[in-house]
Amino acid sequence: MKIERFEDIASWQKARELTQIIYKHSKGGEFARDFGLRDQIREASVSIMSNIAEGYERGGDKEFRQFLSTAKGSCGEVRSQLYVALDQNYIVPADFNQMYQMTMDISRLTSGFMRYLGGSDLRGHKYK
């Protein structure tokens, strides 16, 4: 499949879904009043999407891989913050498990894409 725009990238699509869920869970109750955690987990989830998009738009494969690496790091940051939200009873275990699994899926997809770009002869803006 040829990727024509960053919105075509599976990991970006999943990161968008994750961000929607994080915003939903963090906009009410005690979670919403924990400004530090609320803002940090939101920023980290948005960072996943943003780094995938920005890396793609830069147009070079090596730079793109670096941005993908940053996005992958943000997956770990969200995962860690989910534990805090769970431990503070801001989210229930089922919601924790759903979001945790989403971060794992995004991380796996991102790693696969990084490996693909590293072994590919593609050097331009359009990635197959």
C-alpha positions in Angstrom: 0.0 0.0 0.0 1.3 3.4 -1.0 1.1 6.0 1.7 0.1 9.3 0.2 -0.4 11.3 3.4 0.3 10.8 7.1 -3.4 10.1 7.7 -2.8 6.8 5.8 -0.3 5.5 8.3 -1.9 2.9 10.6 0.0 3.9 13.7 -1.2 7.5 13.3 -4.8 6.3 12.9 -4.5 4.2 16.1 -2.8 7.1 17.9 -5.8 9.3 16.9 -8.2 6.8 18.4 -6.1 6.6 21.6 -6.1 10.4 21.9 -9.9 10.5 21.6 -10.2 7.9 24.4 -7.7 9.7 26.7 -9.5 13.0 26.3 -12.8 11.3 27.0 -11.6 9.7 30.2 -9.7 12.7 31.4 -12.4 15.4 31.0 -14.4 14.5 34.1 -14.2 13.6 37.7 -11.0 13.5 39.7 -9.0 12.9 36.6 -10.0 16.3 35.2 -9.0 18.0 38.4 -5.5 16.4 38.5 -4.2 19.1 36.1 -0.7 17.8 36.0 -1.5 14.2 35.1 -4.4 15.2 32.8 -2.3 17.6 30.8 0.7 15.3 30.6 -1.1 12.3 29.4 -3.0 14.4 26.9 0.2 16.0 25.6 1.9 12.6 25.4 -0.9 11.0 23.4 -1.0 14.1 21.1 2.8 13.8 20.7 2.4 10.3 19.3 0.2 11.6 16.5 2.1 14.8 16.0 5.5 13.1 15.7 4.3 10.6 13.1 2.7 13.4 11.1 5.7 15.8 11.4 8.2 13.1 10.5 6.2 12.1 7.4 5.9 15.7 6.3 9.7 16.2 6.6 10.1 14.0 3.6 13.3 12.1 4.4 13.5 8.5 5.6 16.2 9.0 8.2 14.5 12.0 9.8 11.2 10.2 9.6 12.6 7.3 11.5 13.8 9.7 14.2 10.3 11.2 14.6 8.8 7.7 14.7 11.3 6.8 17.5 10.0 9.9 19.4 6.4 8.8 18.8 7.3 5.3 20.2 8.8 6.9 23.3 5.6 8.9 23.8 3.7 5.5 23.7 5.8 4.5 26.7 5.1 7.8 28.4 1.3 7.3 28.0 1.6 3.7 29.2 3.4 4.9 32.4 0.9 7.6 33.0 -2.0 5.1 32.6 -0.6 3.3 35.7 -0.8 6.5 37.7 -4.4 7.0 36.5 -5.3 3.5 37.4 -3.5 3.7 40.8 -5.4 6.9 41.6 -8.7 5.2 40.6 -9.2 7.8 37.8 -9.9 4.9 35.4 -11.2 1.4 35.9 -9.1 -1.7 35.0 -11.0 -2.4 31.8 -10.3 1.1 30.5 -6.7 0.8 31.6 -6.4 -2.5 29.7 -8.0 -1.0 26.5 -5.7 2.0 26.4 -2.6 0.0 27.5 -3.2 -2.4 24.6 -3.7 0.5 22.2 -0.3 1.9 23.2 1.3 -1.5 22.7 -0.3 -1.8 19.2 0.9 1.7 18.2 4.4 0.9 19.5 4.5 -2.4 17.6 3.2 -0.7 14.3 5.7 2.1 14.7 8.6 -0.3 15.3 7.6 -2.2 12.2 7.5 0.9 10.1 10.9 2.0 11.4 12.4 -1.4 10.5 10.7 -1.2 7.0 12.1 2.3 6.4 15.6 1.2 7.6 15.7 -1.7 5.2 14.0 0.1 2.3 15.5 1.8 -0.7 12.8 4.5 -0.4 14.3 7.9 0.3 11.5 10.2 -0.6 8.2 11.5 0.5 6.0 8.6 -0.6 6.4 5.3 1.2 4.9 2.1 0.0 
